[in-house]
Amino acid sequence: MTKRHLITTALPYANGPIHIGHLAGVYVPADIYCRYLRAKGEEVLMVGGSDEHGVPITIKARNENTTPQAIVDRYHEIIKKSFEEFGISFDVYSRTTRPIHHKTASDFFTKLYNDGKLIEKSSEQYYDEEVGEFLADRYITGTCPHCNYEKAYGDQCEACGTSLNATDLIAPKSALSGNTPVMKETHHWYLPLDQYENWLKKWILEGHKEDWKTNVYGQCKSWIEQGLQPRAVTRDLNWGVNVPLADAEGKVLYVWFDAPIGYISATKEWCEQNGQNYEKWWKDEETRMLHFIGKDNIVFHCIIFPVMLKAEGSFIVPENVPANEFLNLENDKISTSRNWAVWLHEYLEDFKDKQDVLRYTLTTIAPETKDSDFTWADFQAKNNNELLAIFGNFVNRTVVLIHKYYEGIVPAAGEYTAEEKELIGKIAEFPHTIGASIEKYRFREALAEFMNLARLGNKYLTDTEPWKVVKTDPERVKTILHLSLQICACLSVLGEPFLPFTSEKLQKILNIDVHAWDEGGKIDLLKAGHKINAAEYLFEKIEDGVIEGQVGKLKLS
């Protein structure tokens, strides 16, 4: 791997809180990946922020009879605080209403305009005569021509995921008045995607067939082979980054154009605060850029944003876009409008100090290759039968016995048996095995391997029965518990990308501070004579009543 990694995460709309679908699809896998790279000593910048110029924000403001700024101020703080409490380790979490973003986006547009990379043309667009406004895509609803879903938006069908143009909709209606809109002439600036088809074919279809995920590559291939068309980069709206041209009054940058530039402006913000030049992250070929997104953003991050960067001429393009599919909830699609969701800020209130239980559950069911489903019953089982019964049980038994027999002092190991030498060899392989899976964006697989290590430790302790052997061969017990403690220490390091709060708690119990990811597989992190702290439970049992309460909350919504 290279030594510099720019990791971006999809910018959530600041018109509502974060839910578990966002976490499973984007933020937990991105955080695992970044924590792993940092543990390997790599230079990492994890960039996030709130997308505050989308039409959903203006719709929310209209519905609540307030201003778009009031809406984004409210939800940005909720989102940012939730991410912090959940342990998503952003280096910078910015917002697109900041002056630095408006300037960065304006400068980007101006560069393309001055270089002749944009085209201007007039077209007829939907207009609401009663309200007296051109209708942005999200202000138009109708029937999807692909799946016949009757509530598709003018930019995308949320039922089948297809990207649309407003004119594709059957029986369109204005979301402002409910009336049928009329077509009226307006003029806008467009990014000529069709001029970059050959470059995209070479870059994606030839260059990334083997290393991009099948779902990502397939969607890009379909889009490119259907033929690309110029796409408007401006829109008629009064909320957003103003188009920096004299004849563009009442026009702003289209949110799909404005939002990804937020990655650049957030990087600039961080660099200004940390005495760095942002160009080393965005214009140096030694930097490796990755976009973590959901499948609804594949086209924007794999085709449109790269074309923007290519057209500008001085930026690098992403090396990979490991997009995930969608997460469902209790066998039904997550729906914010129906409040059919598990909201992160509410989870953190209801399950204090259980961030890692949700991180673990979402990683085990991550929608890496197909849509997956979260259920509260599975959440409970993952906690009680896996984290508590296997990982937590092994650590607790080991630490309790160390205090019982040796007053918390790590005993020296004697001669290992042949079976123990074989076990030590297996343990030494786990850092490489887990790391290889993470580097391939197979986070479910990586976490399963981590739990396999916990299972090995649990089985070893159960099979050797030191609580019985101590009566006949106390010297032998020193070796058993010494090795068991080394496995605990390995778990505390290898678990940090997945379970950061648990790893920190375990390291405090073990009285160590080890963060480096050692692929040499050392198992001597605790020396003989080292003093460990008292045992604490890493996990607690989650009772049926708690789960019933969460299911009941869903049914009430």
TADA-V219736 format. One record per pair of residues at least 24 apart in sequence whose ideal C-beta (glycine too) atoms are under 6 Angstrom apart, sorted by the first residue. I is the first residue (numbers start at 1). J is the second residue. Records with the same first field share a line. If there is no record, write none. Layout:
I = J  J
This chain:
2 = 288
3 = 42  43
4 = 43  287
5 = 37  42  44  288
6 = 45  281  287  289
7 = 34  46  290
8 = 47  263  291
9 = 48  292
10 = 293  297
11 = 49  51  259  262
13 = 51  54  56
14 = 50  52  72  75  76
15 = 56  57  60
16 = 336
17 = 78  343  345
18 = 79  82  344
19 = 341  342  343
20 = 342  374
21 = 327  334
23 = 362
24 = 327  362  366
25 = 294  324
26 = 292  294
27 = 88
28 = 359  362  363
29 = 443
30 = 292
31 = 88  89
32 = 443  497  498
35 = 497
36 = 438  497
39 = 515  517
40 = 517
45 = 91  281
46 = 90  91
47 = 92  263  266  267
48 = 90  93
49 = 93  94  95  262  266
50 = 76  79  95
51 = 96  259
52 = 95  96  97
53 = 96  240  255  258
54 = 255
55 = 136  138
58 = 239
68 = 239
72 = 97
78 = 345
82 = 344  345
85 = 348
86 = 355
87 = 355  500
91 = 270
92 = 266  270
94 = 266  269
96 = 262
100 = 265  268  269
101 = 262  265
102 = 241
104 = 261  264  265
105 = 241  253  258  261
106 = 244
108 = 261
110 = 244
111 = 312
112 = 311
117 = 311
118 = 189
119 = 190  192
120 = 189
122 = 185  187
124 = 183  185
125 = 186
126 = 166  181
127 = 181  182  184
128 = 174  176  177  181
129 = 182
130 = 177  179
131 = 176  177
134 = 186  236
135 = 174  181
136 = 235  237
137 = 166
139 = 175  176
140 = 166  172
141 = 173  175
142 = 169  170  171  172
143 = 170  171
145 = 170
161 = 296
163 = 299
186 = 236
188 = 232  234
189 = 233  234
190 = 230  232
191 = 231  233
192 = 230
193 = 228  231  307
194 = 228
196 = 307
197 = 228
200 = 224
213 = 322
216 = 298  321  323
219 = 298
220 = 302
223 = 299
233 = 257
256 = 300
260 = 305
282 = 315
283 = 314  315
288 = 319
289 = 316  318
290 = 320
291 = 318  321
293 = 323
295 = 323  325
298 = 323
322 = 441
324 = 367  368
325 = 367  370  371
326 = 367  371
327 = 367  372  374
328 = 373
329 = 374
330 = 375
331 = 373
339 = 557
355 = 501
356 = 499  501  502
357 = 383
363 = 443  447
366 = 443  444
376 = 547  550  551
380 = 542  547
383 = 542
384 = 541
387 = 539
388 = 539
390 = 454  455  458
391 = 454
392 = 538  539
394 = 454  457  458
395 = 488  538
396 = 535
397 = 461
398 = 484  485  488
399 = 535
400 = 535
401 = 481
402 = 481
408 = 531  532
409 = 531
410 = 485  526  528  530
411 = 478  482
412 = 528
413 = 479  482
414 = 475  479
427 = 523
428 = 521
431 = 518  519  521
432 = 519
434 = 494
447 = 498
450 = 494  495
454 = 491
457 = 487
485 = 526
486 = 523
489 = 525  526
502 = 538
509 = 533  536
